[in-house]
């Protein structure tokens, strides 16, 4: 149900993107034996992967000290997550080691699911995770907005799109009717046999109760981005403008499974965010209902993959 690859390969991100290294630590804790992971275990990982190359040279002692300090700072950042996520957090610190909690509940499984969605580089088959994350984005938006809000999946990944089906042109026309906007009449806007989603995964709008006038209401359009190229997937509004003559500017929404926060719980890559509204792991966890996330055929498969990851063991050093 789940296959890991390259777990022995340490992340190659820039070292200032510490949240990726924290996710890697959580991932290897998930795949490790019951006694958990220590700073020295992680150090050995980077040493064996030849990321620490100065050992034995004149600068070896200084290099060793820098790496120990760096990994300890990652552990501190992971520890800040225990506070931020509270009872939703599936890991714990015992004797300076990070380990998976013995008694996992449904909220813990949701967190682990988001961690796996953030770790596509280390997974052989990713379709189930990208599909599940699109559905997760829908669930979170549904719970974030008022009950009167209309929230729908527009993307094709999760196969939970029951409203917008068929060609891209037919989907856009249906959406235009829903929000009382006009479809573009420019030539070559739509291509024959294009059954994609036009870069839209989630659409939502807030109607006014008992009002048949559909004009001038809040509109949200967004994309679910599980991959590391999330910064390039913030153009939902710009893409939509190619298809519709919008009279009301929509909010551009980004959904990411990452906890891209620093130890102070601020966005560590704020300079890359151009979206109006961001749902990251922290915000998603607070909004998600496990019963909803794990519902249906997709939810069942997603849960089985998470359980398979829990049962998987990979030796560290």
Secondary structure, DSSP 8 states (H G I E B T S, - for coil): ---B--TTS---S-TT-HHHHHHHHHHHHHTS-TT-B-HHHHHHHHHHTT----TTSTTHHHHHHHHHHHHHHHHHHHHHHHHHHGGG--EEEETTEEEE-SS--HHHHHHHHHHHHT-GGGBS--HHHHHHHHHHHHHHHHHHS-TT-EEEE--SSSS---SS-SSHHHHHHHHHHHHT-EE---TTSS-TT--S-TT--EEEEE--TT----SS-EEEEEEE--STTGGG---HHHHHHHHEE-SS--EEEEE-----B-TTSSBTTGGG---SEEE-HHHHHHH--HHHHT-HHHHHHHHHHHHHHHH------
